[in-house]
């Protein structure tokens, strides 16, 4: 006769364990580099000046060799970035990645800076579209400077 479903098949086996709560966070997703370096995003308080000062310095270094109109456009877009930052319109991941982008720019790692710019355009287009064009142009113009 078939065994009753209420009786265990092997009386010496431990009772079945109940599952605990599911793991937190996305399942199977590898943590991003920014997550590893900064587990709590609200602890990542990147100041606007940390990002904007090097960008403005890069713009100043371009002025002698880049058309005035291009520099003025980049400057306007940096002002839009500054305003968005000051008004709290930028999320922590955007602020963090802009900090990383500036670090790469300062170390003349052009491809890495460009890659961060692209990832921001893909992942946060609504937040960055107004000013990222200027940052992209700044990366390109800084890369083309004679002493770079």
DSSP file (Angstrom, degrees, kcal/mol; ACC not computed):
  #  RESIDUE AA STRUCTURE BP1 BP2  ACC     N-H-->O    O-->H-N    N-H-->O    O-->H-N    TCO  KAPPA ALPHA  PHI   PSI    X-CA   Y-CA   Z-CA
    1    1 A X              0   0    0      0, 0.0     3,-0.1     0, 0.0     2,-0.0   0.000 360.0 360.0 360.0 145.7    0.0    0.0    0.0
    2    2 A X        -     0   0    0      1,-0.1     2,-0.1     3,-0.0     3,-0.1  -0.326 360.0-103.6 -65.6 146.4    1.2    3.6   -0.7
    3    3 A X        -     0   0    0      1,-0.1     2,-0.1     2,-0.1    -1,-0.1  -0.409  37.5-106.1 -71.4 145.2    2.7    5.5    2.3
    4    4 A X    >   -     0   0    0      1,-0.1     3,-0.8    -2,-0.1    -1,-0.1  -0.468  20.1-133.0 -70.1 141.4    0.6    8.1    3.9
    5    5 A X  T 3  S+     0   0    0      1,-0.2    -1,-0.1    -2,-0.1     4,-0.1   0.692 104.0  58.8 -71.1 -16.6    1.7   11.7    3.1
    6    6 A X  T 3  S+     0   0    0      2,-0.1     2,-0.4     0, 0.0    -1,-0.2   0.711  94.2  73.5 -85.2 -18.9    1.4   12.6    6.7
    7    7 A X  S <  S-     0   0    0     -3,-0.8     2,-0.1     1,-0.0     4,-0.0  -0.797  90.4-115.0 -95.3 135.4    3.9   10.0    7.9
    8    8 A X        -     0   0    0     -2,-0.4     3,-0.2     1,-0.1    -4,-0.1  -0.388  16.5-131.9 -66.4 146.2    7.6   10.7    7.1
    9    9 A X  S    S+     0   0    0      1,-0.3     2,-0.5    -4,-0.1    -1,-0.1   0.881  99.9  31.6 -65.5 -38.7    9.2    8.1    4.8
   10   10 A X  S >  S-     0   0    0      1,-0.1     3,-1.8     4,-0.1    -1,-0.3  -0.940  70.3-161.0-123.3 108.1   12.2    7.6    7.1
   11   11 A X  T 3  S+     0   0    0     -2,-0.5    -1,-0.1     1,-0.3    -2,-0.1   0.747  91.4  57.2 -62.6 -21.3   11.4    8.0   10.8
   12   12 A X  T 3  S+     0   0    0      2,-0.1    -1,-0.3    -4,-0.0     2,-0.1   0.600  85.8 100.1 -84.3  -9.6   15.1    8.6   11.6
   13   13 A X  S <  S-     0   0    0     -3,-1.8     3,-0.1     1,-0.1    -5,-0.1  -0.471  83.0-107.1 -74.9 145.9   15.4   11.6    9.2
   14   14 A X        -     0   0    0     -2,-0.1    -1,-0.1     1,-0.1     3,-0.1  -0.330  44.6 -91.9 -67.6 156.0   15.3   15.1   10.7
   15   15 A X        -     0   0    0      1,-0.1    -1,-0.1    -7,-0.0     2,-0.0  -0.320  54.1 -87.2 -65.2 152.7   12.1   17.0   10.1
   16   16 A X        -     0   0    0      1,-0.1     2,-0.3    -3,-0.1    -1,-0.1  -0.343  45.7-124.5 -62.8 140.6   12.1   19.3    7.0
   17   17 A X        -     0   0    0     -3,-0.1     2,-0.3     1,-0.0    -1,-0.1  -0.600  16.3-125.2 -86.9 146.3   13.5   22.7    7.6
   18   18 A X        -     0   0    0     -2,-0.3     2,-0.2     1,-0.1    -1,-0.0  -0.657  30.8-110.4 -85.1 147.2   11.5   25.8    6.8
   19   19 A X        -     0   0    0     -2,-0.3     3,-0.1     1,-0.1    -1,-0.1  -0.517  28.4-132.9 -77.2 143.7   13.2   28.3    4.6
   20   20 A X        -     0   0    0      1,-0.2    -1,-0.1    -2,-0.2     3,-0.1  -0.063  47.6 -57.3 -78.7-171.6   14.3   31.6    6.1
   21   21 A X        -     0   0    0      1,-0.1    -1,-0.2    -2,-0.0     3,-0.1  -0.310  66.6 -95.5 -66.7 154.6   13.6   35.0    4.5
   22   22 A X        -     0   0    0      1,-0.1    -1,-0.1    -3,-0.1     0, 0.0  -0.305  49.9 -89.6 -67.7 156.7   14.9   35.6    1.0
   23   23 A X        -     0   0    0      1,-0.1     2,-0.2    -3,-0.1    -1,-0.1  -0.310  45.3-111.6 -64.6 151.7   18.3   37.3    0.6
   24   24 A X  S    S+     0   0    0     -3,-0.1    -1,-0.1     2,-0.1     2,-0.0  -0.524  76.4  24.2 -82.2 151.1   18.3   41.1    0.4
   25   25 A X  S    S-     0   0    0     -2,-0.2     2,-0.2     2,-0.1    -2,-0.0  -0.148 108.2 -29.4  88.9 175.5   19.2   42.8   -2.8
   26   26 A X    >   -     0   0    0      1,-0.1     3,-0.7     2,-0.1     2,-0.4  -0.448  67.5-120.9 -69.1 134.6   19.1   41.7   -6.4
   27   27 A X  T 3  S-     0   0    0      1,-0.2     3,-0.1    -2,-0.2    -1,-0.1  -0.597  88.6  -0.3 -78.6 130.8   19.6   38.0   -6.8
   28   28 A X  T 3  S+     0   0    0     -2,-0.4     2,-0.5     1,-0.2    -1,-0.2   0.386  94.1 131.4  78.1  -4.6   22.6   36.9   -8.9
   29   29 A X    <   -     0   0    0     -3,-0.7    -1,-0.2     1,-0.0     2,-0.2  -0.687  57.5-128.4 -85.4 130.4   23.7   40.5   -9.7
   30   30 A X        -     0   0    0     -2,-0.5     2,-0.1    -3,-0.1    -1,-0.0  -0.544  31.5-106.8 -72.8 139.3   27.3   41.2   -9.1
   31   31 A X        -     0   0    0     -2,-0.2    -1,-0.1     1,-0.1     2,-0.1  -0.416  35.2-118.0 -66.7 141.5   27.9   44.2   -7.0
   32   32 A X    >>  -     0   0    0      1,-0.1     4,-2.0    -2,-0.1     3,-0.5  -0.360  24.0-109.2 -74.6 160.2   29.2   47.2   -8.9
   33   33 A X  H 3> S+     0   0    0      1,-0.3     4,-2.2     2,-0.2     5,-0.2   0.889 120.6  54.6 -56.6 -39.7   32.6   48.7   -8.0
   34   34 A X  H 3> S+     0   0    0      1,-0.2     4,-0.9     2,-0.2    -1,-0.3   0.833 105.7  52.8 -66.5 -29.8   30.9   51.7   -6.5
   35   35 A X  H <4 S+     0   0    0     -3,-0.5    -1,-0.2     2,-0.2    -2,-0.2   0.892 109.0  49.3 -71.2 -37.9   28.9   49.5   -4.2
   36   36 A X  H  < S+     0   0    0     -4,-2.0     3,-0.4     1,-0.2    -2,-0.2   0.906 113.7  44.7 -67.2 -40.3   32.0   47.7   -3.0
   37   37 A X  H  < S+     0   0    0     -4,-2.2    -1,-0.2     1,-0.3    -2,-0.2   0.671 129.2  25.9 -79.2 -13.8   33.8   50.9   -2.2
   38   38 A X     <  +     0   0    0     -4,-0.9    -1,-0.3    -5,-0.2     6,-0.1  -0.631  63.9 178.5-149.7  83.8   30.8   52.5   -0.6
   39   39 A X  S    S+     0   0    0     -3,-0.4     2,-0.7    -2,-0.2    -1,-0.1   0.860  78.3  48.2 -61.6 -37.0   28.3   50.0    0.9
   40   40 A X  S >  S-     0   0    0      1,-0.2     3,-1.9     2,-0.0     4,-0.5  -0.904  73.6-157.7-106.6 112.4   25.9   52.7    2.2
   41   41 A X  G >  S+     0   0    0     -2,-0.7     3,-1.5     1,-0.3    -1,-0.2   0.829  90.4  61.4 -60.8 -32.3   25.2   55.3   -0.5
   42   42 A X  G 3  S+     0   0    0      1,-0.3    -1,-0.3    -3,-0.1     3,-0.1   0.704  97.8  59.7 -71.5 -12.8   24.2   58.0    2.0
   43   43 A X  G <  S+     0   0    0     -3,-1.9     2,-1.8     1,-0.2    -1,-0.3   0.638  86.0  84.2 -80.7 -14.1   27.8   57.7    3.4
   44   44 A X    <   +     0   0    0     -3,-1.5     2,-1.6    -4,-0.5    -1,-0.2  -0.482  57.4 167.0 -85.6  66.7   29.1   58.7    0.0
   45   45 A X        -     0   0    0     -2,-1.8     2,-0.5    -3,-0.1    -3,-0.1  -0.654  10.4-177.8 -87.1  90.0   28.7   62.4    0.4
   46   46 A X        -     0   0    0     -2,-1.6     2,-0.2    46,-0.1    -2,-0.1  -0.762  23.1-130.5 -86.5 127.2   30.7   63.6   -2.5
   47   47 A X     >  -     0   0    0     -2,-0.5     4,-0.9     1,-0.1     3,-0.4  -0.503  10.2-125.9 -80.8 150.8   30.8   67.4   -2.5
   48   48 A X  H >> S+     0   0    0      1,-0.2     4,-3.5     2,-0.2     3,-0.7   0.877 111.0  57.0 -59.3 -38.1   29.9   69.3   -5.7
   49   49 A X  H 3> S+     0   0    0      1,-0.2     4,-2.1     2,-0.2     5,-0.4   0.843  96.9  61.9 -65.1 -33.5   33.2   71.2   -5.4
   50   50 A X  H 34 S+     0   0    0     -3,-0.4     4,-0.4     1,-0.2    -1,-0.2   0.845 118.0  29.7 -59.9 -33.3   35.2   67.9   -5.5
   51   51 A X  H <X S+     0   0    0     -4,-0.9     4,-1.3    -3,-0.7    -2,-0.2   0.872 122.9  46.2 -92.3 -45.4   33.7   67.2   -8.9
   52   52 A X  H  X S+     0   0    0     -4,-3.5     4,-2.9     1,-0.2     5,-0.3   0.854 102.9  61.0 -74.3 -35.3   33.2   70.7  -10.3
   53   53 A X  H  X S+     0   0    0     -4,-2.1     4,-2.3    -5,-0.3    -1,-0.2   0.944 108.7  42.8 -60.1 -48.3   36.6   72.3   -9.5
   54   54 A X  H  > S+     0   0    0     -5,-0.4     4,-2.4    -4,-0.4    -1,-0.2   0.872 113.9  52.4 -66.0 -33.2   38.6   69.8  -11.5
   55   55 A X  H  X S+     0   0    0     -4,-1.3     4,-2.2     2,-0.2    -2,-0.2   0.926 111.6  45.7 -65.7 -43.1   36.1   70.0  -14.4
   56   56 A X  H  X S+     0   0    0     -4,-2.9     4,-2.5     2,-0.2    -2,-0.2   0.869 111.6  52.5 -67.7 -35.3   36.3   73.8  -14.4
   57   57 A X  H  X S+     0   0    0     -4,-2.3     4,-2.0    -5,-0.3    -2,-0.2   0.908 109.1  49.7 -64.8 -41.0   40.2   73.6  -14.2
   58   58 A X  H  X S+     0   0    0     -4,-2.4     4,-1.1     2,-0.2    -2,-0.2   0.908 110.3  50.9 -63.2 -40.6   40.1   71.3  -17.2
   59   59 A X  H >X S+     0   0    0     -4,-2.2     4,-1.3     1,-0.2     3,-0.6   0.918 108.5  51.6 -62.2 -43.1   37.9   73.8  -19.1
   60   60 A X  H 3< S+     0   0    0     -4,-2.5     4,-0.5     1,-0.2     3,-0.3   0.880 106.8  53.5 -61.2 -37.4   40.3   76.6  -18.2
   61   61 A X  H 3< S+     0   0    0     -4,-2.0    -1,-0.2     1,-0.2     4,-0.2   0.758 109.3  50.3 -70.7 -21.6   43.2   74.5  -19.6
   62   62 A X  H XX S+     0   0    0     -4,-1.1     4,-1.7    -3,-0.6     3,-1.4   0.750  87.4  85.7 -82.5 -25.3   41.3   74.1  -22.9
   63   63 A X  T 3< S+     0   0    0     -4,-1.3     3,-0.2     1,-0.3    -1,-0.2   0.821  83.9  54.3 -52.7 -41.3   40.5   77.8  -23.4
   64   64 A X  T 34 S+     0   0    0     -4,-0.5    -1,-0.3     1,-0.2    -2,-0.1   0.829 122.7  26.8 -64.3 -28.0   43.7   78.7  -25.2
   65   65 A X  T <4 S+     0   0    0     -3,-1.4     2,-0.4    -4,-0.2    -1,-0.2   0.485 108.8  75.2-114.7  -3.0   43.3   76.0  -27.9
   66   66 A X  S  < S-     0   0    0     -4,-1.7     5,-0.1    -3,-0.2    75,-0.0  -0.877  91.1 -91.8-114.6 144.8   39.6   75.4  -28.1
   67   67 A X     >  -     0   0    0     -2,-0.4     4,-2.3     1,-0.1     5,-0.2  -0.159  31.3-126.2 -53.2 141.5   37.0   77.7  -29.8
   68   68 A X  H  > S+     0   0    0      1,-0.2     4,-2.8     2,-0.2     5,-0.2   0.891 109.3  54.9 -57.5 -42.0   35.5   80.2  -27.5
   69   69 A X  H  > S+     0   0    0      1,-0.2     4,-2.1     2,-0.2    -1,-0.2   0.897 108.5  48.4 -61.0 -41.3   31.9   79.1  -28.4
   70   70 A X  H  > S+     0   0    0      2,-0.2     4,-2.4     1,-0.2    -1,-0.2   0.930 112.7  48.0 -64.5 -46.1   32.7   75.5  -27.5
   71   71 A X  H  X S+     0   0    0     -4,-2.3     4,-2.8     1,-0.2    -2,-0.2   0.904 110.6  51.5 -62.0 -41.6   34.2   76.5  -24.2
   72   72 A X  H  X S+     0   0    0     -4,-2.8     4,-2.4     2,-0.2    -1,-0.2   0.897 109.7  50.0 -63.1 -39.6   31.2   78.7  -23.4
   73   73 A X  H  X S+     0   0    0     -4,-2.1     4,-2.2     2,-0.2    -2,-0.2   0.928 111.5  47.8 -64.7 -44.3   28.9   75.8  -24.1
   74   74 A X  H  X S+     0   0    0     -4,-2.4     4,-2.3     1,-0.2    -2,-0.2   0.927 111.4  51.9 -60.8 -43.9   30.8   73.5  -21.9
   75   75 A X  H  X S+     0   0    0     -4,-2.8     4,-1.7     1,-0.2    -2,-0.2   0.898 108.4  50.4 -60.0 -42.0   30.8   76.2  -19.2
   76   76 A X  H  X S+     0   0    0     -4,-2.4     4,-1.8     1,-0.2    -1,-0.2   0.914 110.8  49.2 -61.7 -42.6   27.0   76.6  -19.4
   77   77 A X  H  X S+     0   0    0     -4,-2.2     4,-2.2     1,-0.2    -2,-0.2   0.857 107.7  53.6 -68.9 -34.1   26.5   72.8  -19.1
   78   78 A X  H  X S+     0   0    0     -4,-2.3     4,-2.7     2,-0.2    -1,-0.2   0.862 106.9  53.4 -65.9 -33.9   28.8   72.7  -16.1
   79   79 A X  H  X S+     0   0    0     -4,-1.7     4,-2.6     2,-0.2    -2,-0.2   0.889 106.7  51.3 -66.0 -38.5   26.7   75.4  -14.5
   80   80 A X  H  X S+     0   0    0     -4,-1.8     4,-2.5     2,-0.2    -2,-0.2   0.919 111.1  48.7 -62.7 -43.3   23.6   73.2  -15.2
   81   81 A X  H  X S+     0   0    0     -4,-2.2     4,-2.4     2,-0.2    -2,-0.2   0.933 111.3  50.0 -59.3 -46.7   25.4   70.3  -13.4
   82   82 A X  H  X S+     0   0    0     -4,-2.7     4,-2.6     1,-0.2    -2,-0.2   0.911 111.8  47.6 -60.0 -44.1   26.3   72.6  -10.5
   83   83 A X  H  X S+     0   0    0     -4,-2.6     4,-2.1     2,-0.2    -1,-0.2   0.919 111.3  49.8 -64.8 -44.1   22.7   73.8  -10.2
   84   84 A X  H  <>S+     0   0    0     -4,-2.5     5,-2.9     1,-0.2     6,-0.5   0.901 112.9  48.1 -61.5 -40.4   21.3   70.3  -10.3
   85   85 A X  H ><5S+     0   0    0     -4,-2.4     3,-1.6     1,-0.2    -2,-0.2   0.941 111.5  49.2 -64.0 -48.1   23.8   69.2   -7.6
   86   86 A X  H 3<5S+     0   0    0     -4,-2.6    -1,-0.2     1,-0.3    -2,-0.2   0.825 110.3  51.5 -62.5 -32.6   23.0   72.2   -5.4
   87   87 A X  T 3<5S-     0   0    0     -4,-2.1    -1,-0.3    -5,-0.2    -2,-0.2   0.372 114.9-115.5 -87.6   5.2   19.2   71.5   -5.7
   88   88 A X  T < 5S+     0   0    0     -3,-1.6    -3,-0.2    -4,-0.1    -2,-0.1   0.775  75.2 132.7  69.8  26.1   19.7   67.9   -4.7
   89   89 A X      < +     0   0    0     -5,-2.9     2,-0.5    -6,-0.2    -4,-0.2   0.510  47.5  85.0 -88.0  -4.0   18.5   66.6   -8.1
   90   90 A X  S    S-     0   0    0     -6,-0.5     2,-0.0    -5,-0.2    38,-0.0  -0.853  75.6-131.6-104.1 131.6   21.3   64.2   -8.5
   91   91 A X     >  -     0   0    0     -2,-0.5     4,-2.4     1,-0.1     3,-0.2  -0.290  27.5-106.1 -73.0 161.7   21.1   60.7   -7.0
   92   92 A X  H  > S+     0   0    0      1,-0.2     4,-2.8     2,-0.2     5,-0.2   0.891 119.3  54.3 -57.8 -42.6   24.0   59.2   -5.0
   93   93 A X  H  > S+     0   0    0      1,-0.2     4,-2.5     2,-0.2    -1,-0.2   0.896 109.7  47.9 -61.3 -36.6   25.0   56.8   -7.8
   94   94 A X  H  > S+     0   0    0     -3,-0.2     4,-2.4     2,-0.2    -2,-0.2   0.938 113.1  47.1 -67.6 -45.8   25.3   59.8  -10.2
   95   95 A X  H  X S+     0   0    0     -4,-2.4     4,-1.9     1,-0.2    -2,-0.2   0.920 113.9  48.7 -60.1 -43.6   27.3   61.9   -7.8
   96   96 A X  H  X S+     0   0    0     -4,-2.8     4,-2.0     1,-0.2    -2,-0.2   0.925 112.5  46.7 -63.6 -45.9   29.6   58.9   -7.0
   97   97 A X  H  X S+     0   0    0     -4,-2.5     4,-2.6    -5,-0.2    -1,-0.2   0.855 109.4  54.2 -69.0 -32.6   30.2   58.1  -10.6
   98   98 A X  H  X S+     0   0    0     -4,-2.4     4,-2.4     2,-0.2    -1,-0.2   0.882 107.0  52.4 -65.7 -36.2   30.9   61.7  -11.5
   99   99 A X  H  X S+     0   0    0     -4,-1.9     4,-2.0     2,-0.2    -2,-0.2   0.923 111.4  46.2 -62.1 -44.0   33.5   61.7   -8.7
  100  100 A X  H  X S+     0   0    0     -4,-2.0     4,-2.3     2,-0.2    -2,-0.2   0.894 110.3  53.9 -64.7 -39.9   35.1   58.6  -10.3
  101  101 A X  H  X S+     0   0    0     -4,-2.6     4,-2.5     1,-0.2    -2,-0.2   0.923 108.3  49.1 -60.8 -44.3   34.9   60.2  -13.7
  102  102 A X  H  X S+     0   0    0     -4,-2.4     4,-2.7     1,-0.2    -1,-0.2   0.897 108.7  53.3 -63.3 -40.4   36.8   63.3  -12.5
  103  103 A X  H  X S+     0   0    0     -4,-2.0     4,-1.6     1,-0.2    -1,-0.2   0.921 110.8  46.6 -60.5 -43.2   39.5   61.1  -10.9
  104  104 A X  H  <>S+     0   0    0     -4,-2.3     5,-3.0     1,-0.2    -2,-0.2   0.901 111.6  51.8 -65.5 -40.2   40.0   59.3  -14.2
  105  105 A X  H ><5S+     0   0    0     -4,-2.5     3,-1.5     1,-0.2    -2,-0.2   0.921 108.5  50.5 -61.5 -44.4   40.1   62.6  -16.0
  106  106 A X  H 3<5S+     0   0    0     -4,-2.7    -1,-0.2     1,-0.3    -2,-0.2   0.827 111.2  48.4 -64.5 -31.3   42.7   64.0  -13.6
  107  107 A X  T 3<5S-     0   0    0     -4,-1.6    -1,-0.3    -5,-0.2    -2,-0.2   0.350 115.3-118.0 -89.9   7.3   44.9   60.9  -14.2
  108  108 A X  T < 5 +     0   0    0     -3,-1.5     2,-1.4     1,-0.2    -3,-0.2   0.810  63.9 148.6  58.7  33.8   44.5   61.2  -17.9
  109  109 A X     >< +     0   0    0     -5,-3.0     4,-2.4     1,-0.2     5,-0.2  -0.669  17.9 171.9 -91.5  77.1   42.7   57.9  -18.2
  110  110 A X  H  >  +     0   0    0     -2,-1.4     4,-2.6     1,-0.2    -1,-0.2   0.885  69.9  49.2 -61.4 -44.1   40.6   59.1  -21.1
  111  111 A X  H  > S+     0   0    0      1,-0.2     4,-2.3     2,-0.2    -1,-0.2   0.896 111.9  49.0 -65.3 -39.5   39.0   55.8  -22.0
  112  112 A X  H  > S+     0   0    0      2,-0.2     4,-2.2     1,-0.2    -1,-0.2   0.919 112.0  48.5 -65.7 -43.0   38.0   55.1  -18.4
  113  113 A X  H  X S+     0   0    0     -4,-2.4     4,-2.3     1,-0.2    -2,-0.2   0.912 112.4  49.5 -62.1 -41.9   36.5   58.6  -18.1
  114  114 A X  H  X S+     0   0    0     -4,-2.6     4,-2.4    -5,-0.2    -1,-0.2   0.876 108.7  52.6 -64.5 -38.0   34.7   58.0  -21.4
  115  115 A X  H  X S+     0   0    0     -4,-2.3     4,-2.4     2,-0.2    -1,-0.2   0.902 109.4  48.3 -65.7 -41.1   33.4   54.7  -20.2
  116  116 A X  H  X S+     0   0    0     -4,-2.2     4,-2.3     2,-0.2    -2,-0.2   0.913 110.3  52.7 -64.4 -42.1   32.0   56.2  -17.0
  117  117 A X  H  X S+     0   0    0     -4,-2.3     4,-2.0     1,-0.2    -2,-0.2   0.925 110.6  47.8 -57.8 -44.7   30.3   58.9  -19.1
  118  118 A X  H  X S+     0   0    0     -4,-2.4     4,-2.1     1,-0.2    -2,-0.2   0.911 109.8  51.5 -64.3 -42.3   28.7   56.3  -21.3
  119  119 A X  H  X S+     0   0    0     -4,-2.4     4,-3.0     1,-0.2     5,-0.3   0.883 109.7  50.5 -64.6 -36.4   27.5   54.3  -18.3
  120  120 A X  H  X S+     0   0    0     -4,-2.3     4,-2.4     1,-0.2     8,-0.2   0.901 109.3  51.0 -65.7 -40.3   25.9   57.4  -16.8
  121  121 A X  H  < S+     0   0    0     -4,-2.0     4,-0.3    -5,-0.2    -2,-0.2   0.865 116.9  40.8 -65.0 -35.1   24.2   58.2  -20.1
  122  122 A X  H  < S+     0   0    0     -4,-2.1     3,-0.4    -5,-0.1    -2,-0.2   0.933 124.5  34.0 -77.3 -47.9   22.8   54.6  -20.3
  123  123 A X  H  < S+     0   0    0     -4,-3.0    -3,-0.2     1,-0.2    -2,-0.2   0.765 133.7  21.7 -83.2 -26.5   21.8   54.2  -16.6
  124  124 A X    >X  +     0   0    0     -4,-2.4     4,-2.0    -5,-0.3     3,-0.9  -0.186  69.6 145.9-137.3  42.4   20.7   57.7  -15.6
  125  125 A X  H 3> S+     0   0    0     -3,-0.4     4,-2.0    -4,-0.3     5,-0.2   0.846  73.1  54.3 -56.5 -38.6   19.8   59.5  -18.9
  126  126 A X  H 34 S+     0   0    0      1,-0.2    -1,-0.3     2,-0.2     4,-0.2   0.846 113.2  42.9 -66.3 -31.9   17.0   61.6  -17.3
  127  127 A X  H <4 S+     0   0    0     -3,-0.9    -1,-0.2    -7,-0.2    -2,-0.2   0.851 125.4  29.6 -79.5 -34.3   19.3   62.9  -14.6
  128  128 A X  H >X S+     0   0    0     -4,-2.0     4,-2.9    -8,-0.2     3,-1.1   0.552  87.9  94.2-107.8  -9.5   22.4   63.7  -16.8
  129  129 A X  T 3< S+     0   0    0     -4,-2.0     4,-0.5    -5,-0.3    -1,-0.1   0.805  82.1  58.4 -61.7 -30.4   21.2   64.5  -20.3
  130  130 A X  T 34 S+     0   0    0     -4,-0.2    -1,-0.3     1,-0.2   -50,-0.1   0.813 125.7  13.5 -68.7 -30.0   21.1   68.3  -19.8
  131  131 A X  T X> S+     0   0    0     -3,-1.1     4,-1.3    -4,-0.1     3,-0.8   0.590 102.5  84.9-123.8 -14.8   24.8   68.6  -18.8
  132  132 A X  H 3X S+     0   0    0     -4,-2.9     4,-2.9     1,-0.3     5,-0.2   0.800  83.2  65.5 -66.2 -27.6   26.6   65.3  -19.7
  133  133 A X  H 3> S+     0   0    0     -4,-0.5     4,-2.4    -5,-0.3    -1,-0.3   0.906 102.7  49.3 -57.9 -40.0   27.1   66.5  -23.3
  134  134 A X  H <> S+     0   0    0     -3,-0.8     4,-2.2     2,-0.2    -1,-0.2   0.885 110.3  49.3 -66.3 -38.6   29.4   69.2  -21.9
  135  135 A X  H  X S+     0   0    0     -4,-1.3     4,-2.4     2,-0.2    -2,-0.2   0.910 110.9  50.6 -66.5 -41.3   31.3   66.7  -19.8
  136  136 A X  H  X S+     0   0    0     -4,-2.9     4,-2.3     1,-0.2    -2,-0.2   0.934 111.9  46.9 -60.8 -45.8   31.8   64.4  -22.8
  137  137 A X  H  X S+     0   0    0     -4,-2.4     4,-2.9     1,-0.2     5,-0.2   0.883 110.4  53.5 -64.5 -37.4   33.1   67.3  -24.9
  138  138 A X  H  X S+     0   0    0     -4,-2.2     4,-2.6     2,-0.2     5,-0.3   0.905 107.9  50.0 -63.9 -41.3   35.4   68.4  -22.1
  139  139 A X  H  X S+     0   0    0     -4,-2.4     4,-2.2     2,-0.2    -2,-0.2   0.947 113.7  46.4 -59.6 -47.6   36.9   64.8  -22.0
  140  140 A X  H  X S+     0   0    0     -4,-2.3     4,-1.4     1,-0.2    -2,-0.2   0.919 115.1  45.0 -62.9 -45.0   37.4   64.9  -25.7
  141  141 A X  H  < S+     0   0    0     -4,-2.9     4,-0.4     2,-0.2    -1,-0.2   0.884 113.2  50.0 -69.3 -38.3   39.0   68.4  -25.7
  142  142 A X  H >< S+     0   0    0     -4,-2.6     3,-1.1    -5,-0.2    -1,-0.2   0.898 108.4  53.9 -66.2 -38.7   41.2   67.7  -22.7
  143  143 A X  H 3< S+     0   0    0     -4,-2.2    -1,-0.2    -5,-0.3    -2,-0.2   0.844 108.4  50.8 -61.8 -33.7   42.4   64.5  -24.4
  144  144 A X  T 3< S+     0   0    0     -4,-1.4    -1,-0.2    -5,-0.2    -2,-0.2   0.458  80.3 122.4 -87.5  -0.2   43.3   66.5  -27.5
  145  145 A X  S X  S-     0   0    0     -3,-1.1     3,-1.5    -4,-0.4   -83,-0.1  -0.313  72.5-119.3 -62.2 147.3   45.4   69.1  -25.7
  146  146 A X  T 3  S+     0   0    0      1,-0.3    -1,-0.1     2,-0.1    -4,-0.0   0.851 112.1  44.2 -56.8 -38.0   49.0   69.4  -26.9
  147  147 A X  T 3         0   0    0      1,-0.2    -1,-0.3     0, 0.0    -2,-0.1   0.447 360.0 360.0 -89.8   1.7   50.5   68.5  -23.5
  148  148 A X    <         0   0    0     -3,-1.5    -1,-0.2    -6,-0.1    -2,-0.1   0.476 360.0 360.0 -82.5 360.0   48.1   65.6  -22.8
